[in-house]
Every structure is written in structure tokens, then in C-alpha cells.
Amino acid sequence: MDKISVVYSKDFLTDYPTVDCECPDRVDKIYSHIRDIADFTEPGLCDISDLTLCHSERLIKSVQRNPVTYNVACRSAGGAIKAAELALKAPSFALIRPPGHHAGHDFNGGFCFFNNMAIAIKRLIAKGLIGNALIVDIDLHYGNGTYDIVQADSNITFVNIDAASREDFFNDIEAALKNASSFDMLCCSAGFDTYINDWGGLLFTDDYRNAAHMLASSNPHFFTILEGGYFIPDLGINVRAYLKGLLEACS
């Protein structure tokens, strides 16, 4: 492979109501740094039936009150679905916003509206495309929404990486991937806010390359979706390093 499949839409540049740090510049900066190694695919909108796999009617209606937010959130969930479908053949990356791992069955927060990862996996299982999946969340913050949705689902295993040091980070990923090859799909909620100059103050750029290599080497049916990452000056180079790790694992 000389390019990685990347799901992206200009809709993700929408300036919908959210906090200042979760801005369109995030995906714009990433896009500009990965164009030469990315094969871009436009996602569709997810259906209401996809949302109800994971979310309550009350939560869905609360997001629908703002049509702009609802549209881009459905496009983001649609992007995760597309990345999951592509991963049935080769690893992929979803360059999407808003993020999703803080959205639970009947709550949301942390800049998230719908749980992109949970929706994508639940949809693939519901359609019989996969039987089970392992989700590894490497964002700085705990994926409480993902846990809330999948905790009772015996077909989905969720592992949150919560490390206090670089050594612990990689040790925890290694432990999480011990049986990764036994799953039909391996998925990563990738937050880049663990970066040394971001809120986490933990990882260096090349660490994302190594993490991606570990993940993609563990299961050929693998996809990643963007969650956090707010130090915009280096966000693009960090995601590029991550994609380089995917390409190296697949070569």
C-alpha cells in the first residue's frame, strides 16, 4: 500500500456550535498534511436507524433541535460507518468531526453528540458483516460514552488506554492487543491530545507512528476514527505519523 483510505467531507469544516478548541481548523490542518498519502472517500449521512442502535429517542431529538449540528453529526457517524466498511478489505482512517466517544446511550458531552465508533460497529454487527469487535481508545480522556453503550454487549470488547507514562502507554496497548487477532474487527478511537504539547503532555510525534504500527499489525481488519487533539500547530504532523505507521504495517 502506498496510500491509506481516508474518509473525509468538507462538511467537517462546518462551524457548528461547540467549544472554541474543537474547531474546523483541526480537520483542515490534518487534511493539508496527509493529502499525498491519503485516498479520500466521501461519506454519506447515517440513517436514523443507525442512531437508534446506540442512542435514546430523547438524545437524538435533543441534537435535532439544531439542524446544522444534527447534519454534521450524522455525517460524522456516516464517516465512521464508511471507514468500518472499508476496513473489511484494508485499514482505513476516518478524518471526522464532531468526535463521539463521550456520547452514551442517553447522554452526550465533551464536544460529542453521537457515538461514531459505537454506531459503526453496531451497524456492522446488525448487518451480519462481522460477529465481534475490539475497540481500543487511545484518547487522553476516558471513552465513557462508548463504554456506556457497549458494556452489556458480549460481541464488543472495549479497552481504554489510560497511562501515566510513555512506557505504560505502549505496555497497555500491547496488553490490549494480546488477543486482537481473534476478533473480526479491530477499531481505534484515536485522540491526539496525549501529545507532549497538548493537554496530555505525554507522547511524541513518532509515538503515534509506533502505536499505529502496533495496532494495524494485530488485525488486518482495522480502522481508526479521529477523536481529540487540540494542539493545532502539530496536529497534522501527528496524524501523518499515525498514517505512516498504518502504511508500514500493511506493506
C-alpha angles and dihedrals in degrees: 000000000000096000135036123224108250123187111215142153133185085232086079088069089065112128096224122167109284139112119306096248093057092066136148089254088075096068093032091057092047092047092053092052099048104039094107095053099037132089101202124216125187114228127216127227117276117244126245086247088061091052093050090057086073112011139061122245089244093057094045091051091049090059092043090063087081108049094194093054092043093052096050092042090054090048090051092051088046088054091055090049091051092049090051091051092049090050090065084077106023140351116284142182128218112214094196143145145227094051119227120199095101093057112099133182095283104007141051138185142128091086090305128120107170127016102250096186097047092046092052095049096042089051094052091049093046090053092049093242092125134013101208143000143200117219118198115190114201097171118124090245128062114263093233094160094053091048091050092054101041104031094098095040110100090197094062126062117195124198122182117201108219108169133167095201140029090249092053091047093059094039089054092049091049090052092047091053096048092108098019094122090063092067125085090226136020116203133185129202097204120201118180094195088099086076118126092246095040129074094287098052091200119103136051126220095261090052089071089054090052093045092052091048091053092049099044092045091057099062130007091215097071138140137172131207126199117249119158135355121134109171092098099186091068102023093097095051091047093053090045089054089050092052090047088057090053092050093049091051090052098045 
